Amino acid sequence: MIKRIEFTLNLDEPREAAIYQALKVALKRRRAGVLIRQALDNRLLQESHMQPAFTTALASKEEPHEQA
């Protein structure tokens, strides 16, 4: 199953504007989902001290990631 998640960034907030700038190129190339998943995967790994589960697989794919 694939889920689409929409979110809003307030560009008047410096941190959210920085997030938008980081995503800008990926958005143009329609790769923002991959970038977001990699960032979240890295964050989850830092919190749990586990080995990367899907970061390298996502980096090589253009298609959306399936989630259970």
C-alpha positions as CSV (number, residue, x, y, z in Angstrom):
1,M,0.0,0.0,0.0
2,I,1.3,3.5,-0.9
3,K,0.3,6.5,1.3
4,R,0.7,10.1,0.1
5,I,1.5,12.5,3.0
6,E,1.1,16.2,2.5
7,F,2.6,18.8,4.9
8,T,2.9,22.5,5.0
9,L,6.1,24.5,5.6
10,N,5.9,28.1,7.0
11,L,8.6,29.9,5.0
12,D,8.6,32.7,7.5
13,E,10.1,30.3,10.1
14,P,13.9,30.0,9.5
15,R,14.0,26.3,10.3
16,E,11.1,25.5,8.0
17,A,12.5,27.7,5.3
18,A,15.8,25.8,5.5
19,I,13.9,22.5,5.2
20,Y,12.3,23.9,2.0
21,Q,15.6,25.0,0.6
22,A,17.1,21.5,1.3
23,L,14.1,19.9,-0.5
24,K,13.9,22.4,-3.4
25,V,16.2,20.5,-5.9
26,A,14.7,17.2,-5.0
27,L,11.1,18.6,-5.5
28,K,12.0,19.7,-9.0
29,R,13.4,16.2,-9.8
30,R,10.4,14.5,-8.0
31,R,12.8,12.8,-5.6
32,A,11.8,14.6,-2.4
33,G,10.1,11.4,-1.0
34,V,13.4,9.5,-1.2
35,L,15.3,12.4,0.5
36,I,12.7,12.6,3.3
37,R,12.7,8.8,3.8
38,Q,16.6,8.8,4.0
39,A,16.6,11.6,6.5
40,L,14.0,9.9,8.6
41,D,15.8,6.6,8.4
42,N,19.0,8.2,9.6
43,R,17.2,9.9,12.4
44,L,15.5,6.6,13.5
45,L,18.9,4.9,13.3
46,Q,20.4,7.5,15.6
47,E,17.6,7.0,18.1
48,S,17.6,3.2,18.0
49,H,21.3,2.4,17.2
50,M,20.2,-0.1,14.6
51,Q,21.7,-0.9,11.2
52,P,20.3,0.8,8.1
53,A,17.3,-1.1,6.8
54,F,16.5,0.5,3.5
55,T,18.6,3.7,3.0
56,T,20.7,2.2,0.2
57,A,17.8,0.6,-1.5
58,L,15.9,3.9,-1.6
59,A,18.9,5.8,-2.9
60,S,18.9,3.6,-6.1
61,K,15.1,3.6,-6.8
62,E,13.0,6.2,-8.7
63,E,9.7,4.5,-7.8
64,P,7.7,5.2,-4.6
65,H,8.5,3.1,-1.5
66,E,5.9,0.6,-0.4
67,Q,4.9,0.7,3.2
68,A,3.0,-1.9,5.2
